Structure formats: structure tokens, C-alpha cells
Amino acid sequence: MHEFLISHFNVLMTFLVVGLPALWAAGSLMFGISAIAQPSINTYLYIGDGASPEGFTLVANVGDITGPGFSAAIVDVTSHSNPTPWREKITTLLDAGQVSFKLYFIPGDTGHQKLMKTFINRTFNDYKIVYPDPAHSTMLFSAYTGKFAITTTVAGVMEAAVTFEVVGQPTFWFSLP
């Protein structure tokens, strides 16, 4: 019995010292999932033209895109008649939040002018984001332009910080889990 335990102990120690670090380094042992990710370069933002059927124009020189930032309103419905002393909650309204991005601003660019017009005219517009995965997953949403802030630094380039306030439910052209 003693020899049996020693031999199994040696196998276990060899695995812990040699095998486990090799699996971890290869990305095969990360809590049961592989370490993969989708690069986000070549994610594109398009602005709709409002026609039927609607056409979309690529907005050039878009930097980092953040959002939409999904959230839900949660209401506490705990009452004196709850059977346990734990809070009860329900979800009410869903909100797609905001989409914000940096724009390397070119005043004469048609797409940049369209974006500025949506802000100045306070118009509701359709947009789509096309992601760089092999299926070119797409999200279509409607929004108001809540911010168009131009920056011109001495040692930099012209930029605009743009924020959309998303209205309603976005449409997803990819599989949701």
C-alpha cells in the first residue's frame, strides 16, 4: 500500500510541476474554457439616410466605440407578506443607454457633416455597427445625438467626442445566447 501511494504521489507531483503549467500556458486550462478573443479593429459605424429602403453611409475615421450600455430598471417589491426576510425584485424597463465614440473630425467629410446635422437639427436617426467577426455581426439602433464636442489641440489632430442616446430596442443580426 505504501508503494502504491508513493507512485501515485509521484505521478501527481509530475503533473502539478510539469503538466499543469504547460496546459495553463497553452490556454487550455482556464477554468474549463479556452482563452480566445475577437480583435475589434475594423468595427464600422454607419449612419442611415432615412429613405425607404434605408441606405447607410460609412462614418469614416471613427476611433474607440463604447456601448451600447444596456441596463434595466429594477424595482424592489418586498412587502410585509413576503414569506422570507429577503428582498423581492422585478425588472421593469430596459434601456440600451448610450453609444459614444471618438471621431477624428474632418469638417468637409459628408459623414461627419451628417452627424453634426443630427445634433443641430435634433433629429432621430438610424445607425448600425458592423463588427469584425467572420459573420460580420451587426447591431441596428435608433438614436438622438446627445453630444458632438469638437477638440482642436495644438499638438494633436481635430477630434470630436460624439454620444448617441439610444431609443427603443436595438436589432441584433447575430445569435444571442
C-alpha positions as CSV (number, residue, x, y, z in Angstrom):
1,M,0.0,0.0,0.0
2,H,2.8,2.3,0.9
3,E,4.5,1.8,-2.6
4,F,1.1,2.4,-4.3
5,L,0.7,5.8,-2.5
6,I,4.3,6.8,-3.3
7,S,3.9,6.0,-7.1
8,H,0.6,7.9,-7.3
9,F,2.1,10.8,-5.3
10,N,5.0,11.0,-7.8
11,V,2.6,11.0,-10.8
12,L,0.5,13.7,-9.2
13,M,3.6,15.8,-8.4
14,T,4.9,15.4,-12.0
15,F,1.6,16.6,-13.4
16,L,1.5,19.6,-11.0
17,V,5.1,20.6,-11.7
18,V,5.2,19.9,-15.5
19,G,1.8,19.3,-16.9
20,L,-0.4,21.9,-15.2
21,P,1.9,24.9,-16.1
22,A,2.1,23.7,-19.7
23,L,-1.7,23.4,-20.0
24,W,-2.1,26.9,-18.4
25,A,0.5,28.5,-20.8
26,A,-1.2,26.9,-23.8
27,G,-4.5,28.5,-22.8
28,S,-6.1,25.1,-22.4
29,L,-6.8,25.3,-18.7
30,M,-8.6,28.5,-17.8
31,F,-11.5,27.2,-15.6
32,G,-12.5,24.9,-18.4
33,I,-12.6,27.4,-21.2
34,S,-10.1,28.2,-23.9
35,A,-8.6,31.7,-24.0
36,I,-9.9,33.2,-27.2
37,A,-11.0,36.7,-28.1
38,Q,-12.2,38.7,-31.1
39,P,-10.0,41.6,-32.2
40,S,-12.1,44.7,-32.6
41,I,-10.2,46.6,-35.2
42,N,-12.3,47.2,-38.3
43,T,-15.6,47.7,-36.4
44,Y,-17.6,50.1,-38.5
45,L,-20.3,52.7,-37.7
46,Y,-22.8,53.6,-40.4
47,I,-25.4,56.4,-40.5
48,G,-28.8,55.9,-42.1
49,D,-30.3,58.1,-44.8
50,G,-33.9,57.9,-43.7
51,A,-35.0,56.6,-47.1
52,S,-37.2,53.5,-47.7
53,P,-35.5,51.1,-48.1
54,E,-32.9,52.7,-45.9
55,G,-29.3,53.1,-47.1
56,F,-26.3,53.5,-44.8
57,T,-23.2,55.6,-45.2
58,L,-19.9,54.6,-43.5
59,V,-18.8,57.2,-41.0
60,A,-15.0,57.5,-41.6
61,N,-12.3,57.9,-39.0
62,V,-14.2,56.5,-36.0
63,G,-11.9,55.7,-33.0
64,D,-12.9,53.7,-30.0
65,I,-16.6,52.9,-29.7
66,T,-18.2,52.4,-26.3
67,G,-21.7,51.0,-26.0
68,P,-24.5,50.5,-26.2
69,G,-24.5,50.3,-22.4
70,F,-27.5,48.1,-21.6
71,S,-29.3,48.4,-18.3
72,A,-32.5,47.5,-16.6
73,A,-34.7,49.3,-14.1
74,I,-35.1,47.0,-11.1
75,V,-38.0,47.7,-8.6
76,D,-38.0,46.5,-5.1
77,V,-41.4,44.8,-4.5
78,T,-40.7,43.5,-1.0
79,S,-43.8,43.6,1.2
80,H,-44.9,42.6,4.7
81,S,-46.4,39.4,3.2
82,N,-43.1,38.0,1.9
83,P,-42.6,34.5,3.4
84,T,-38.8,35.2,3.9
85,P,-36.8,38.2,5.1
86,W,-35.2,38.5,1.6
87,R,-35.9,41.4,-0.8
88,E,-38.1,40.6,-3.8
89,K,-37.3,42.5,-7.0
90,I,-38.6,42.6,-10.6
91,T,-37.2,44.1,-13.8
92,T,-39.4,46.8,-15.4
93,L,-37.9,48.9,-18.3
94,L,-34.9,48.0,-20.3
95,D,-32.6,50.7,-21.7
96,A,-29.9,50.5,-24.4
97,G,-28.2,53.5,-22.9
98,Q,-25.6,55.3,-25.0
99,V,-23.1,54.7,-27.8
100,S,-20.1,57.0,-27.6
101,F,-17.0,57.3,-29.8
102,K,-14.1,59.4,-30.7
103,L,-14.2,60.8,-34.2
104,Y,-11.0,62.1,-36.0
105,F,-13.0,65.1,-37.3
106,I,-12.7,66.3,-40.8
107,P,-15.2,69.3,-41.3
108,G,-15.6,68.7,-45.0
109,D,-16.4,64.9,-44.7
110,T,-20.0,64.1,-45.7
111,G,-20.5,61.5,-42.9
112,H,-19.2,63.9,-40.3
113,Q,-21.5,66.7,-41.6
114,K,-24.4,64.3,-41.4
115,L,-23.6,63.5,-37.7
116,M,-23.3,67.2,-36.9
117,K,-26.7,67.9,-38.6
118,T,-28.4,65.2,-36.5
119,F,-27.2,67.1,-33.4
120,I,-28.0,70.6,-34.7
121,N,-31.5,69.7,-36.1
122,R,-32.3,67.4,-33.1
123,T,-33.3,64.6,-35.4
124,F,-33.8,61.0,-34.6
125,N,-31.7,58.8,-36.8
126,D,-30.9,55.1,-37.5
127,Y,-27.3,53.8,-37.2
128,K,-25.7,50.4,-37.4
129,I,-22.5,49.0,-36.1
130,V,-20.9,46.2,-38.0
131,Y,-18.5,44.0,-36.0
132,P,-15.3,42.4,-37.5
133,D,-16.2,38.8,-36.7
134,P,-16.3,36.3,-39.6
135,A,-20.2,36.6,-39.8
136,H,-20.0,40.5,-39.7
137,S,-22.5,40.6,-36.8
138,T,-24.5,43.8,-36.9
139,M,-26.4,45.9,-34.5
140,L,-29.0,48.4,-35.8
141,F,-30.3,51.1,-33.5
142,S,-32.1,54.4,-33.5
143,A,-30.8,57.4,-31.5
144,Y,-30.6,61.1,-30.9
145,T,-27.1,62.7,-31.0
146,G,-26.7,64.0,-27.4
147,K,-23.2,65.3,-27.7
148,F,-20.9,66.5,-30.5
149,A,-17.9,68.1,-28.9
150,I,-15.0,69.2,-31.1
151,T,-11.5,69.4,-29.8
152,T,-8.5,71.1,-31.6
153,T,-5.3,70.7,-29.6
154,V,-2.1,72.4,-30.6
155,A,0.0,69.3,-30.8
156,G,-2.8,67.0,-32.0
157,V,-5.5,66.5,-34.6
158,M,-9.1,67.7,-34.8
159,E,-11.3,65.3,-32.9
160,A,-15.0,65.2,-31.9
161,A,-16.4,63.3,-28.9
162,V,-19.9,62.0,-30.1
163,T,-22.6,60.4,-27.9
164,F,-25.8,58.9,-29.1
165,E,-28.8,58.4,-26.8
166,V,-30.3,55.1,-28.0
167,V,-34.1,55.0,-28.2
168,G,-36.0,51.7,-28.2
169,Q,-34.8,48.2,-28.7
170,P,-31.7,47.6,-30.9
171,T,-32.0,44.9,-33.6
172,F,-29.2,42.3,-33.5
173,W,-28.1,40.4,-36.6
174,F,-26.2,37.8,-34.6
175,S,-27.2,35.0,-32.3
176,L,-28.0,36.0,-28.7
177,P,-27.2,33.3,-26.1
